Amino acid sequence: MALDQEKSVFDEHREEWHQQYPGKFVVIKGDEVVGFFDTLDLALSEGAKRFGLTPFMARSVSEPDQEVSIPAMALGVLRADPTYAV
């Protein structure tokens, strides 16, 4: 399953991080904790900058579990097409 290693790291440290970094967002790739960020946008930006289209986890250390999946982004099919009006 995708992101199993990241989920395991997150679950192992969640309570500790909730105490140390309340309200922050963590970025995890494999077993590497990239860092803690003030907003989800900052966390996603750093993850995208470092890892591009490869999967990584960006998750709140304080919020209840909520998984977000964007298959088009993960598969690299999300793109702008100027021939269709938005």
C-alpha positions as CSV (number, residue, x, y, z in Angstrom):
1,M,0.0,0.0,0.0
2,A,1.2,3.5,-0.8
3,L,2.9,5.4,2.0
4,D,2.9,2.5,4.4
5,Q,6.4,3.4,5.7
6,E,5.4,7.1,6.2
7,K,2.2,6.1,8.0
8,S,4.2,3.9,10.3
9,V,6.6,6.7,11.2
10,F,3.7,9.1,11.7
11,D,1.8,6.7,14.0
12,E,4.9,5.9,16.0
13,H,5.6,9.6,16.8
14,R,2.2,11.2,16.6
15,E,1.6,11.7,20.3
16,E,5.2,13.1,20.8
17,W,4.8,15.5,17.9
18,H,1.4,16.6,19.0
19,Q,3.0,17.7,22.3
20,Q,6.1,19.3,20.7
21,Y,4.6,20.8,17.5
22,P,0.9,21.5,18.1
23,G,-0.8,22.9,15.1
24,K,2.1,22.1,12.7
25,F,2.2,19.9,9.6
26,V,4.9,17.3,9.2
27,V,6.4,16.1,5.9
28,I,7.7,12.5,5.8
29,K,9.3,10.6,3.0
30,G,10.2,7.0,3.7
31,D,11.5,7.0,7.2
32,E,12.9,10.6,6.9
33,V,11.1,13.3,8.8
34,V,11.7,16.3,6.5
35,G,10.4,18.9,8.9
36,F,7.5,20.7,10.6
37,F,5.6,23.6,8.9
38,D,3.1,26.2,10.0
39,T,0.7,25.5,7.2
40,L,-0.3,22.7,4.9
41,D,0.6,24.8,1.9
42,L,4.2,25.3,3.2
43,A,4.5,21.5,3.9
44,L,3.2,20.6,0.4
45,S,5.4,23.1,-1.2
46,E,8.5,21.8,0.5
47,G,7.6,18.2,-0.3
48,A,7.0,19.0,-3.9
49,K,10.2,20.9,-4.2
50,R,12.2,18.0,-2.7
51,F,10.4,15.0,-4.2
52,G,8.5,16.2,-7.3
53,L,5.9,13.7,-8.3
54,T,7.0,10.9,-6.1
55,P,4.7,10.2,-3.1
56,F,5.4,11.8,0.3
57,M,3.2,12.4,3.3
58,A,2.2,15.9,4.5
59,R,-0.1,15.7,7.6
60,S,-1.2,17.7,10.6
61,V,0.1,16.4,13.9
62,S,-2.9,17.8,15.7
63,E,-6.0,17.1,13.5
64,P,-7.9,13.9,13.4
65,D,-7.0,11.4,10.7
66,Q,-8.0,12.6,7.2
67,E,-6.4,11.1,4.1
68,V,-6.4,13.0,0.9
69,S,-5.6,11.4,-2.4
70,I,-5.1,13.2,-5.7
71,P,-4.6,10.4,-8.2
72,A,-4.2,12.8,-11.2
73,M,-1.3,14.5,-9.5
74,A,0.2,11.2,-8.4
75,L,0.0,9.8,-11.9
76,G,1.3,12.9,-13.5
77,V,-1.8,13.4,-15.6
78,L,-2.9,16.7,-14.1
79,R,-2.0,19.4,-16.6
80,A,-3.3,22.6,-18.0
81,D,-5.0,22.3,-21.4
82,P,-5.6,25.7,-23.0
83,T,-8.0,24.3,-25.6
84,Y,-10.8,24.0,-23.0
85,A,-12.2,26.9,-21.1
86,V,-12.4,26.6,-17.3
